[in-house]
Amino acid sequence: MKPNWELTNCCQHEQVRFLATIGIFTVVILAFWRTFLLTPFKLITVFLHEASHAIACKITCGEVEGIQVHANEGGMTQTRGGVYWLILPAGYLGSSFWGMALILASTNLLSSRIAAGCLILSLFIVLFIAQNWTLRGLCIGFIVFLAVVWVLQETTNVRILHYIILFIGVMNSLFSIYDIYDDLISRRVHSSDAEKFAELCPCCTGVGWGVIWGMISLLFLSASIYLGLVILS
């Protein structure tokens, strides 16, 4: 079937449910932003941020020496070699990309299963190179959580796997945008990825690169909603 890129006759039942669920998740996330309830999901976003640095390092022939995720929602990826000007923006932009990918994966049960399986596999791999117990605990906790949700999906009438994947995707997209604003725009942190990137590409300041990366992250979120509607049309 030819994709309905113009979104004629929008919005059908599935499209309305998709938009409504994203809206509800956004309200819930904003309402509970500073509570401990969202901490595990914030940490999984930090994990995807650091994993994106690691992936960029590996595909540019560098070596990943370790990954850390801290309870204060910070993280660090230690790399050696690779293409530095690709590794630096990969954290924020990669996190936004994974948010988009998870939102799109949630539109179909099969793709939701694949996304959950990929998350479990990536967490299992990182478990062996994690350098602190916060990240190890996060990996183990989310592996168990996703496995339990998956088993419930397959063996009972509880059909929530795609909602969990969608929630993680929305959380990841929003947290990435917030993180860019907080770390790179409102507070000028000299050691931030954008400040380091500005040293490599001095055509823009660190704040300028933060604004550019923020706009790209917003574009990823907008694209995920538009493409999700196209998929469901």
CORTAKA-V376309 format. One record per helix or strand. SS is the DSSP state (h for helix, s for strand). FROM is the first residue (numbers start at 0). LEN is the number of residues. If there is no record, write none. Layout:
# CORTAKA-V376309
ss=SS from=FROM len=LEN
ss=SS from=FROM len=LEN
This chain:
# CORTAKA-V376309
ss=h from=12 len=19
ss=h from=35 len=24
ss=s from=62 len=7
ss=s from=74 len=6
ss=h from=83 len=22
ss=h from=108 len=19
ss=s from=129 len=1
ss=h from=132 len=23
ss=h from=160 len=26
ss=h from=192 len=8
ss=h from=205 len=27
